Amino acid sequence: MALSYENLSCLLTNPDLLSHLQNLKLDGREQIVSFQWHGPHFLAFLRYATKLCLSSNYKNERFNFLHYAMKFCLCFNKKHGRFNDLLKHLDDSASDCIRYGETEHYKIFLENLLSFLPAIREFFTVQKLLQLSDATPNTNELLASFIGFLVEAIGELLNCGPDSNFLGSHQVEFLLKELESLLSFLGDSEPEKKDNILTEIEGIANEAGFFLHSFFFTADLVTATKMDLALTALVERIEILQVRIKDHCIAFSEEVNCGSGSLQVAENPRDVSSESGQDAESLQSISKINEITVGNEDSTTKILQKLLRGTKNRQLISIVGMPGLGKTTLAKKIYNHSNVKDHFDKLSWCVVSQTYRKRKLLIDILSSISNLNRDIILKMEDGDMALHLHQSLSGRRYLIVMDDIWDIGPWNELETYFPNNESGSRILFTSRQKDVAKEISDDIDIVEPPPLSKNESWKLLEQNVFENDRCPQELRDIGNQIAENCKGLPLLLVVIASVLSNMEKTISSWQQVATSMSSYISKKADDFLSILKLSYNHLPIHLKPCFLYLTAFEEDAEIPVRKLLLLWIAEGFIKKEGQKNFEDVAEEYLTDLINRSLLQIARKRSDNGVKSCTIHDLLLEMCWKVAEEENFLFQHQFLVSKNLSRLKESHSLENSSILHNSDSIRILESANDLSSTETMTELRYLELSSKLTSSIGRLQNLEFLLVERKTNILPRYLLNLPKLRHLRVGGPARFSKNCDSSQINNLQTLSFVCIFDSKDEEILKCSPNLRSLNCAILPDQCPDLSSLSQLESLKIVFYGSFNDNHTTFNFPRNIKKLTLSKMGLPWEEISLIGKLTKLEILKLEDEAFEGEIWNTEDDEFQELKFLKLDDLDLVQWNSSKDHFPKLEQLVLRYCHNLEMIPFEFSGISTLEKIEVHACGIKVDNSATEILEEQVDLGYEQFEVIISKAIVE
């Protein structure tokens, strides 16, 4: 029977439909139903369904989908006659709405529509297609047919994009693109070659069908946020599947090539073709990273020792590092090592990934360590598999590799299945997440492979460019330079090797690559982006803008952490959490990105926090690409200003109007012209290279101000800015005479100011939230700082010397970090600070204390972790390990007269590092003796740095 939806089509295209429906309340329903989705989108589905069922001309020769779909629709109508009835009622009620237009008719139409929506759910699961089919189709053909259905449906919906903001999301287009790539893969291989992959593709297809029905054919209120979350999860799963497909292609190619060494596999499944000769050029050499045998020798030896020696207890070892570092390759190298094969009774490798499925992991492990047929295992319940796994491993020495673990959940679920039978069993994990590794393994069992050395990098590059041949002598110097520019990252070396392999091998062409690395990396982004984006997609929503903001910094730049955190805060990325201030939350965000291997620590502060960090060029390129895709750059004026040259190459910069919109400017760097700042109402962060002007006093949203030039007077209008939290001026600067000593401000950081008299002291008390203070004081006018209860970091430069009365100085009791310069007190008075119970960092500089002998006392410096002695006249230092029980780092600089470091410091169990710069030979020797003692005691991580030059 021919189906007609003419009345329904007419109603759905009526622009007044939504106004009739959206405020209707049906009997027994309290909710107000919004139908903003059910105009053109629902009609698109009806047109599509009609075409499927009735068109005899439409053909898809590759997948023959129409033939199967027509069989499905006929079978569907035969088994579910109610579907036709509902469709007819819907069309009839649409006719009544058009003819009469009464509210009652629209209510009937709404009721029929709500009854119809669940029925079409049958179109969106592959399981239902199987149930409704009269015959059992080939699994590969069925999946291709069903995904073809989804591709056509999304295509129809995207054609309706102008009618919906939600369809403007690039992720919907990305979903279509990825489903098409799965179609290519299904059409290119035999099903029996990839049963496991087919199961995963089926799961993806079902999830995509569920997504379409849930968001495009539902009566529930749909929001962009909900859709974005669902899309993100679906896209993540597809990207992970692509990596699995790549591994499958690698394994299959190895079978075909019989280990010939000519393996090339596409990074994206859509690039794979059964016509190997025809598509050879499209295959990506990126997969060669799996063949890397160069480098990581120290890490290999370290892990092998842990596997083959040591405790009889079950040991958990983790390999951690940034994406592309070669963690999985290293694990495979170890897994296939002959000594490992001989040592363990049972070995198994499984991939956890972001889309962890317990049952699948149990099947994979059981299949490799038990004698059971895989078909039998597939029929077992999860509990039976877990029991059989435990029994198979009991009493045996086993090695299980759990590759690519993203969180602790999978291990928590599986841990009890691996017996700790004191037979020397090991479990080896690989992860990008350092915090996950810390939850699983002891610190001593976490291995972070370093980047490849210069020599190793060159060997890997040469191996991938010339295969079994050697590089011509004339290209070696420039080749080594290119390899060094890759900064030891195997993934980047393989990417650049593919560039060099496909260009003329001349000095001039290679020189072009060496000088324009970032350009070539950008051109080859498709080769590595999907691998790196897994890390980005796995980020929680609050960390994504923080990561993308790294595009503000140039490649190879050392990123100052203090500035980065303040920029995040200024842009509004940091959310308040309980009683924590913004700065502390921002630091937690930074730590999270470091633990996820997206940032690397460059330098540390004296409190062991991060002073500066770096991002690898490959990750920065990924960061830039994602920021561009998501239009993130043009949402932030500061990022546009930092990326103008690159944007000019890839954009018309039509969207760059944000640059000239002063209302949108939140951040201003190196400003020397403040004439336009009056209109910058949203300015949060200002670095000023010119003199202060009163116009700054009108920046009511300003949070951070850095004045680079020397400033003598600190004007009143600065202290009156309501949101200013961080103020740094080139000083020391005196408070202006008209500063109000009664108006409380919000300052947390203040540097560099003079506290010379009681008026200055009173003004300082108006900053009760100060956490960091850098000031100059007069010894005879020592201020009482005890009222600053939040103060944690204090730096004082003394102008002049104490006379006799130095006991009047009151340090804040909560101080954690203290730097003193030119104080000139005798060592006998150091108990003034030795008794500070929370002091962790102490820096004594430029004759902070005077005299030749320092005798430390009991019950002092009990919490001190970092001690720096710089430019002091100290000769004899008498101390005990009990006087600094928690000391971790000792730095001596320019202490020419010091005879030695107390040898008893070799017994401080917490001591990790001693630095000696420009001191005498006796101090150098005593540091070396302490190192030798520490090594003898088994503290192999202990470090001593000795230099003759003065290190800043």
Helices and strands as residue ranges (DSSP letters): H 6-12, H 17-21, H 40-54, H 65-79, H 81-100, H 103-119, G 120-124, H 126-132, H 139-158, G 161-163, G 166-168, H 170-188, G 191-193, H 195-216, H 224-257, G 269-271, G 280-282, G 285-291, H 297-308, E 315-320, H 327-335, H 338-343, E 346-351, H 358-369, H 374-379, H 382-393, E 398-403, H 409-414, G 415-417, E 426-431, H 434-440, G 443-445, E 446-447, H 454-466, H 473-485, H 490-501, H 507-515, H 517-523, G 525-527, H 529-537, H 544-548, G 549-552, E 559-560, H 561-571, H 582-595, E 600-604, E 610-614, H 617-629, G 633-635, H 637-642, H 644-650, G 654-660, G 662-664, E 667-671, G 677-679, E 685-688, G 694-698, E 704-710, E 713-714, H 716-719, E 726-735, E 749-755, H 758-764, E 772-777, G 779-781, E 793-798, E 817-821, E 825-826, G 827-829, H 831-834, E 841-845, E 849-850, E 853-855, E 866-870, E 876-878, G 881-883, E 889-893, G 903-907, E 913-917, H 921-936, E 943-947
